[in-house]
Amino acid sequence: MTKPPAPDAPENPPRSAADQPIPDQSASAQPAPDSSAAPVRKPRAPRKSAASLEHAGTGAARPTSKPRSKKAAEAAATADTPAAPELSGHDLSTFNIRLERYRQDLENSLRAVYGKQVDALWPRLEALLRRALAERPADLKRLDEARLLRPDWLQVPEMIGYVAYTDRFAGTLRGVSQRLGYLEELGVKYLHLMPLLKPRARENDGGYAVADYRAVREDLGSIDDLRSLTAELRGRGISLELDLVINHVAREHDWAVRARAGEARYRDYFLLFPDRQMPDAYERSLPEIFPDFAPGNFTWNEEAASWVWTTFNSYQWDLNWANPDVFLEFVDIILYLANQGVEIFRLDAIAFLWKRLGTDSQNQPEVHDLTRALRACARIVAPAVAFKAEAIVSPGDLIAYLGKRDHSGKVSDMAYHNSLMVQLWSSLASRNTRLFEQALSAFAPKPTNTTWGLYVRCHDDIGWAISDHDAGMAGTVGWGHRAFLSDFYSGEWPGSFARGQVFQANPRTGDRRISGSAASLAGLEAAQTPEDVSLALRRLRLLHAVTLGYGGVPLLYMGDELALTNDYSYQDVPEHASDNRWLHRPAMDWDKAEERADSATPAGQMYAALQQLIRARQQLPHLHASIESQVVRSSNEHTLLLRRSHPLGQMLGVYNFTGEFQPLPAWVLREVVGDFPRDAISGHEWNLTNEEVALEPYGAYWLIEQPR
């Protein structure tokens, strides 16, 4: 089924890899019965495609096809290769140089996943890359050249991120253009607009159920509006990040529609099973992501006469990445959006791409091979583009998303440091940093050409990703501490200052995640007195100081710069009412934004504190992300010390996680930053020749070693 171009589509609408003829890799698949002939379907015999069989020796879900001779495969590949636009002169030279540079990474990664199928895939892939480069606008090619000369552009201290929903921040994409002065004033260099590609109608997981990757949500604007916005952002030195959902699509997506219609080729884009035999086998080791409203990982679909793999919601169909055509589709999508000016892709749910029986089907090795191949394709056509892995996984698994061994520095350019965020809130509640020290010390060094995405809050819930091992090493009990944090931040713990809500309680595992805005979780909503307000704002300043001073890209969530509290109006919106994560997804309060210069208001005080931190950060080369933050064991369990060793000298982050003054022996600090360091935040010089220093309640300091 081919959709007509939208009214605002360009004169020559972009081509999809799906619209190019391909070799039949589904010869053994049978088309679904005619839906008009039988309103009730009976499960059919297992089909030998779409991952109902296990790949020999790996347990990975893979499609199978009838073997073809090498000559037949080559002939089919040649016939199926679309005519590539002519590249000439500088563009041709550029393509050849980049292809030579990245060919080994690309081919080795693809062969690790697809084996001999790469022989047929390669001509089609190279034609796609040539076409994308030929279509890349001249100003973006100039950006590519600039990024090649400054490959650390994502690592510099000036890089400050801002995260917002388009409609909640400014209504439309054009509305965002009118608010760019506000972002510039704050120091933003990186704007992440939450899901804005066209989702399914009605419930859509906050936009993460994409129905069309080449269209923008109608109420937000058009692809032309997106292209105009990216151009304006570039002119102001701001990079745009977009969410790219790569694990699944909406069941209304054209691929899924055609799969349900019985097209064998598109059935192989998904993971379909005729009966419960294989789903039940997989379920034995799979976790439930949304046990409250989407239990299980498979959904029966009557039209497809199959159980469909649906990790998240019944309307989000997991893709079969064991099919190389799915890989080709996403190369095409990424390069199409890159040519509209998108500079950073947040690879959503990346940990779930590869399915393997007997595992939790997360963090499988093939995920990293696929990412390295996608990155190589982007580097060949659009080297200005960067990838951010949305991998909320354990520290032991996380480093692989930035690259280990031969993948080091060749997969995603950035990953979320979820553990840092969790430990911030953990230490704030417990007033103890021993678990924080233990968790950070467990991290292996990341590749020096990568960076962390650092945040206090985001659009999602907080899951207490604290391992039993780390908890035990810190002198506490994992399950007990996780339960305490859920009680504390839901306001159930006696004396808690927080006002959050439990999200997705799972009685089987005891897991209870938390929703709520940073300000409400830090005590501003519950504040009764001016002193309560002051303490809440101090807590928020502390949390932001740690993220801004850690070394990475700090990602400010919309409204946190104004200390916006929970928004309970989500309960009045039918499609939001069952999902309390909308509690911390408010509409931007522009009236409150007008108070940002008023130091008598909480919004003004929060904004001023953040601006002070941002300005200090922008002047500190010590915060270049190639440098690691290292834990210095503190003699006071209420404080956290983080050291950064830069060629210009030492930096020591000093943080007090309590509402009281805390003492520290001066020699602990002196050994790192000398006798008379300067605090980069306040500008004050410290005298560490005394025996002891006292840290202010919720105090945060960036001590810089002075030249002798």
FENFEN-V977084 format. One record per residue. PHI is phi in whole degrees, 0 to 359 (* if undefined). PSI is psi in whole degrees, -180 to 180 (999 if undefined). BURIAL is + if it has 9 or more other ideal C-beta (glycine too) atoms within 8 Angstrom, else -. Layout:
BEGIN
phi: (PHI;PHI)
psi: (PSI;PSI)
burial: (BURIAL;BURIAL)
END
This chain:
BEGIN
phi: (*;252;276;291;297;296;305;262;291;297;301;248;301;298;275;253;301;292;271;271;297;227;297;288;252;231;300;272;281;252;295;294;300;296;296;282;274;214;293;242;256;258;304;266;296;305;264;266;203;56;81;278;247;268;292;305;86;239;75;275;289;218;286;236;213;291;296;239;294;300;296;295;296;294;296;294;297;294;293;271;282;292;296;275;297;288;258;217;57;298;297;295;297;299;300;296;296;291;297;298;293;253;300;295;301;293;291;298;294;295;291;296;262;251;59;290;295;296;301;279;286;302;301;292;294;296;297;297;296;298;299;296;292;298;271;289;298;298;292;285;295;294;298;304;297;296;290;294;278;227;294;266;302;277;259;286;298;288;283;240;259;222;239;206;277;305;293;279;273;211;88;219;296;294;296;300;304;282;250;293;298;297;293;298;301;284;100;287;237;207;245;257;268;300;319;230;289;298;264;294;289;65;299;214;56;65;99;271;250;275;260;203;280;248;221;263;310;304;286;265;140;225;299;299;295;297;298;295;295;297;294;293;298;301;297;257;75;245;266;261;252;233;281;241;279;247;273;205;230;292;293;273;299;305;298;289;300;288;295;293;284;100;288;302;301;277;298;284;279;233;248;244;225;284;213;272;302;286;306;296;295;293;301;300;237;264;281;256;280;236;296;291;240;214;294;79;238;222;228;285;242;293;298;278;52;208;277;257;289;225;301;260;228;298;265;247;270;295;271;263;288;287;266;299;293;293;302;299;302;283;300;299;295;301;287;297;291;299;283;270;109;292;253;228;250;273;279;286;57;298;295;262;299;249;256;218;300;87;237;277;53;226;62;287;304;297;303;283;295;296;294;298;291;298;295;299;298;295;293;289;263;220;294;286;275;233;248;240;276;268;240;267;228;292;306;296;270;293;302;298;285;259;116;234;53;287;266;304;70;235;245;278;275;212;218;291;266;299;298;299;299;300;291;302;289;297;291;295;283;275;62;220;251;299;292;301;301;297;296;292;293;282;284;285;300;275;302;290;264;244;214;261;266;246;205;271;219;214;287;262;286;257;259;279;282;237;282;298;296;299;298;297;295;268;85;228;248;305;294;292;291;296;295;301;296;295;296;296;277;269;82;276;285;303;85;293;267;272;224;243;227;287;241;57;292;242;296;290;256;81;288;221;276;231;251;149;286;303;296;290;290;271;108;289;295;274;299;250;230;303;294;299;298;299;294;298;293;296;299;296;299;300;298;292;296;295;292;290;257;272;103;163;256;289;248;276;276;314;95;293;292;247;58;291;264;304;246;275;290;301;294;268;254;309;285;252;303;272;234;284;295;291;303;249;236;284;285;299;266;287;295;292;298;293;272;295;263;262;289;274;252;303;298;295;292;294;298;295;296;293;299;298;295;296;296;295;299;299;262;250;298;300;264;299;290;289;269;271;275;236;289;254;300;267;282;244;292;267;237;236;238;234;257;231;259;248;305;279;138;271;234;229;278;237;224;252;264;230;269;236;298;234;274;221;298;297;297;297;282;299;297;262;242;84;285;228;286;252;278;293;283;271;86;280;268;259;253;257;276;280;284;212;238;244;268;295;306;52;286;222;219;245;273;245;298;268;299;268)
psi: (124;126;143;153;148;159;-32;14;150;163;-39;91;146;144;150;146;-28;-22;-2;138;141;162;145;113;15;36;-28;-7;144;139;150;151;154;119;-25;-15;-28;108;-26;127;149;141;138;174;152;135;144;54;179;26;23;-10;154;136;129;127;-10;-26;10;141;121;149;157;158;162;134;143;154;158;-41;-42;-41;-43;-40;-42;-41;-41;-42;-32;-6;119;150;124;144;153;126;137;167;-132;-40;-42;-43;-43;-46;-47;-41;-46;-39;-41;-40;-40;0;-42;-46;-45;-50;-43;-40;-45;-41;-31;-28;-46;-7;-132;-13;-17;-30;-40;-30;-36;-49;-38;-40;-45;-38;-40;-44;-41;-46;-44;-40;-40;-32;-5;129;152;-39;-30;-32;-35;-39;-40;-47;-41;-39;-33;-30;-18;68;-14;22;-29;-9;-10;151;-22;-12;107;128;155;134;128;154;133;-51;-35;-21;-45;12;-59;174;-38;-34;-37;-42;-34;-10;10;-28;-36;-44;-40;-42;-36;-19;18;135;3;115;119;109;120;172;121;-4;156;117;177;157;162;-145;128;26;44;26;-2;10;89;130;-20;116;-7;19;152;149;127;-39;-11;-22;-148;174;-36;-40;-39;-45;-41;-40;-44;-36;-42;-39;-45;-39;-23;6;28;130;141;132;140;147;130;106;112;-7;-28;165;165;149;-12;-6;148;-37;-44;-36;-44;-31;-43;-28;-6;7;115;-40;-42;-23;-33;-1;-12;178;96;139;135;-22;-174;1;-56;-43;-43;-38;-43;-42;-25;-25;7;138;167;128;-46;75;-26;-51;1;63;151;175;7;146;131;129;120;-42;-41;-10;43;156;125;136;119;85;-41;-67;161;-24;5;106;120;142;153;88;-6;-9;116;-21;-30;-43;-46;-40;-44;-28;-46;-44;-47;-46;-31;-49;-36;-35;-9;-6;3;131;-25;131;122;109;94;137;33;-29;-19;4;-38;131;134;125;138;1;179;6;42;150;29;151;-34;-27;-42;-33;-43;-41;-42;-37;-42;-42;-41;-41;-43;-39;-31;-42;-42;73;-7;-12;143;156;140;125;122;77;98;82;177;155;-37;-31;-25;-41;-31;-24;-15;-15;127;150;-124;-8;-2;122;16;14;-111;149;-19;150;151;134;74;-36;-39;-45;-47;-44;-30;-52;-33;-48;-31;-38;-43;-17;28;136;7;-42;-37;-49;-45;-46;-44;-37;-22;-12;132;153;140;162;142;-16;13;175;165;146;117;137;152;-47;164;-169;-16;175;170;118;135;78;73;119;151;-35;-50;-41;-44;-41;-26;4;21;-179;128;-57;-35;-41;-39;-40;-41;-45;-40;-42;-43;-49;-9;0;7;-22;132;130;3;140;-5;154;78;-176;146;133;128;60;131;102;-24;-40;-15;3;128;106;173;135;153;150;159;-45;-41;-37;-27;-1;0;-38;-37;-5;133;-23;164;-35;-39;-43;-45;-42;-40;-44;-35;-40;-45;-43;-41;-48;-43;-35;-39;-46;-41;-24;10;-32;95;-159;108;131;105;125;134;127;-20;-27;-15;4;48;138;-178;147;104;0;-12;-27;-18;-1;112;-44;-9;-21;-32;0;99;5;-21;-10;-36;30;61;166;145;132;92;-23;-42;-33;-29;-16;2;-19;1;104;-5;-8;152;-39;-44;-40;-41;-44;-43;-40;-42;-42;-39;-44;-43;-44;-38;-43;-43;-22;4;101;-21;-19;14;134;-9;-17;138;144;133;138;131;120;125;144;-10;116;-6;-1;155;133;125;124;140;121;105;152;-27;-8;180;148;140;115;128;123;134;118;26;167;16;161;140;132;148;137;132;-31;-29;-41;-40;-36;-23;-46;8;-172;-36;68;163;135;114;-22;-52;-22;-2;146;138;147;108;21;-8;174;-32;150;155;125;133;158;127;36;148;131;140;96;128;127;132;145;142;999)
burial: (-;-;-;-;-;-;-;-;-;-;-;-;-;-;+;+;+;-;-;+;-;+;+;-;+;+;-;+;+;-;-;+;+;-;-;-;-;-;-;-;-;-;-;-;-;+;+;-;+;+;+;+;-;+;+;-;-;-;+;+;+;+;+;-;+;-;-;-;-;-;-;-;+;+;-;+;+;-;-;+;+;+;-;+;-;-;+;-;-;-;+;+;-;+;+;-;-;+;+;-;-;+;+;-;+;+;+;-;+;+;+;-;+;+;-;-;+;+;+;+;+;+;+;+;+;+;+;+;+;+;+;+;+;+;-;+;-;-;-;+;+;-;+;+;-;+;+;-;-;-;-;+;-;+;+;+;+;-;+;+;+;+;+;+;+;+;+;+;+;+;-;+;+;+;+;+;+;-;+;+;-;-;+;+;-;+;+;+;+;+;+;+;+;+;+;+;+;+;+;+;-;-;-;+;+;+;+;+;+;+;+;+;+;+;+;+;+;-;-;+;+;+;+;+;+;+;+;+;+;+;+;+;+;+;-;-;-;+;+;+;+;+;+;+;+;+;+;+;+;+;+;+;+;+;+;+;+;+;+;+;+;+;+;+;+;+;+;+;+;+;+;+;+;+;-;-;-;+;+;-;-;+;+;-;+;+;-;+;-;+;+;-;-;+;-;-;+;+;-;-;+;-;-;+;+;+;+;+;+;+;+;+;+;-;+;+;+;+;+;+;+;+;+;+;+;+;+;+;+;+;+;+;+;+;+;+;+;+;+;+;+;+;+;+;+;+;+;+;+;+;+;+;+;+;+;+;+;-;+;-;+;+;-;+;-;+;+;+;+;+;+;+;+;+;+;+;+;+;+;+;+;+;+;+;+;+;+;+;+;+;+;-;+;-;+;-;+;+;+;+;+;+;+;-;-;-;+;+;+;+;+;+;+;+;+;+;+;+;+;+;+;+;+;+;+;+;+;+;+;+;-;+;+;+;+;+;+;+;+;+;-;-;+;-;-;+;-;-;+;+;+;+;+;+;+;+;+;-;+;-;+;+;-;+;+;+;-;-;-;+;+;+;-;+;-;+;-;+;-;-;+;+;+;+;+;+;+;+;+;+;+;-;+;-;-;+;+;+;+;+;+;+;+;+;-;+;-;-;-;+;+;+;+;+;+;+;+;+;+;+;+;+;+;+;+;+;+;-;-;-;-;+;+;-;+;+;+;+;+;+;+;+;+;+;+;+;+;+;+;+;+;+;+;+;+;+;+;+;+;+;+;+;+;+;+;+;+;-;-;+;-;-;+;-;-;+;+;-;+;-;+;+;+;+;+;+;-;+;+;-;-;+;+;-;+;+;-;-;-;-;-;+;+;+;+;+;+;+;+;+;+;+;+;+;+;+;+;+;-;+;-;+;+;+;+;-;+;-;+;-;+;+;-;+;-;-;-;+;+;+;+;+;+;+;-;+;-;-;+;+;+;+;+;+;+;+;+;+;-;-;-;+;+;+;-;+;-;+;+;+;-;+;+;+;-;+;+;+;+;+;+;-;-;-;-;+;-;+;-;-;-;-;+;-;+;-;+;+;+;+;+;+;+;+;+;+;-;-)
END
